[in-house]
Amino acid sequence: MRCLVLLVVLLGIPYAGRAAELAVPIPEEELKGGATTTRDGFHVDFQRGADVEKTPDGKTYDTVWFLVGAIPRVGDTDLVSCTFMAFDWRGRRVAFVGIQPRYESDPKRPRLFDVTAERGVAKRCKLLFSYGARPMHNIVKDYIVPLADHLPPKR
């Protein structure tokens, strides 16, 4: 029995490296220029505001907050996740964090997500909304929304 398992493992190793090559890429659509709707029915709504915060040593800095609503269904797909992505000044992704929606008992109402960030950082952040097919919710399309296009005016 151990020999059979070892044989299966050894034969599978050359093919394991090709798994990424064989995977089908997930289509992405980035909403640019402040767009909130796509042709296929995706819609996102922003409520936003700005605050001034203080550091422990008394210095002030600007923060922005967003309450983002995303529709629960696009066509035959369901909203599976919302991910906050932050990038450094070179465009490298430095954070990739899943965001939990606020509780909503009505499955037809938009899912609401809270995001707060320092204004300078928010200019380099995006939200990734992933939609999956039923019944297993495997991801079939991603929508990317840059926060820079939705920043509130300074206070």
N, C-alpha and C positions, 0 to 999 in steps of 0.2 A: 504494500500500500504506500509506504514512504517513497519507494522508487517511482511509482506512478505520479505522485504529487510533485516530486523533484523533476521528473521528465516534463510535466505540464508547465511548471514554472520556467525551466530552462528553455523550452520551446517558445514560450510566450514573451520572453525578454526582447528578442529582436522586433517584435510587433508592438510592444508597449511604447517605444519611442516614436512610432508612426501614428499614435492615437491623435496627437495634435494636428497632424497633416490631414487626417481623415475627417476631423470634426468640421461640421458645417458652420461657417461664421454667422453670428447673429446680426441681422440687419440693424443699423442704427440710423436715427434721424435726429439731427441737431436743429433745434428751433433757434434761429438767429435773428438779430435785430429786434428783439422784444416780442417776437411771435409767440402766441399762446395756443394756437390751433394748427393741426396738420390736416392734409386732405383725407386721410383715412379715419378721422374722427377723434384723435387724441386731443384733449383739451386740458390745460392747466390754468389755474386762477391764482393770482397773487394779491395778498394783503401785505402791506409792508410799512415799516416805520424806522425812525432813526433815534438813537439815544446817545447821550454822552456819559461815559463811565469814568471812574477815577481809579488809578492804581493805588496801592498801599502808601506810596510816598507822595500822593496828591496830584500827580500828573493826570491830565485828561486825554481821552481818546474817543473816537467815534465808533459806535457799533451800529449795526443794522439788524433788523429782525424781519423774518418772513413767516407768514402763515400761508402755506402752499396747498392748494386743493387740486387733486388729480382724479379724473373720472375712474370709476372702478372697472369699467369694461370698454374695450375698443374692439368693435366687431365681435368675433367669437373668442376673444382673449380676455383674461382677467389680470388686474394689477397684482403682481407678485411681490415686488419690492421697490423701495425708494432708497437710493444710495447717495450720500454726500461725498463729493470728490473735491479735494483741494490740491492745487498745483503750486509749485514754487515759481520764481521769476523766470526760470529756464523752460518752464512747461512740463517739468517732471511731476508726476502724481506723487504727493507726499501723504495723502490721507484718502482712505476709501472706507467709509463708515455707513453701515446700514441704519436707517432711521425708522423707528416704529411709528405708525400713524396713531392719531388720537382715536379713542374708542368711538365707534359709530355703529349704532344698532341697525340702521337701515342700509341694506346692502346696495341700494341704488344711489345713495348720496355720495358725493365726492369724499375721498380719503384725505384727511388733513394732516399735514406735516409741519412741525415747528423747526425753524433754522435761525440761529443767531450767530453773527460773526463780526469781527473787527472789519471796518469798511475796506481797508486796504487788502485784507485777506479775501473778503467776499468778492472782490473784483476778479479773483483767480479761482473761483469755485464754480462747480456745476452740480446739478442734480440729475441723477440717472434713474429714470422710471422704467422698470422691466415688466413686460407683459408676457404671460404664458398661456399656452393652450390647455384646454381641459382634456382629460380629467387629471393629468399628472402635473400640470402647470410648468412644463418644460418651457424655457424662455424662447420666444419666437421673434420678439422685437424689443428694442431699447429706444427710448426717447431721451435726449440730452438737452437740458435747459440751463444755459449759462446764467448765473446770478447777476453778472455784470450788466446784463441787459434790463434788469428789473430793480436796480438800486433806487432807494428813495432819495429825495433831495436832502442835502445837509441841513442840520438844525442850526 
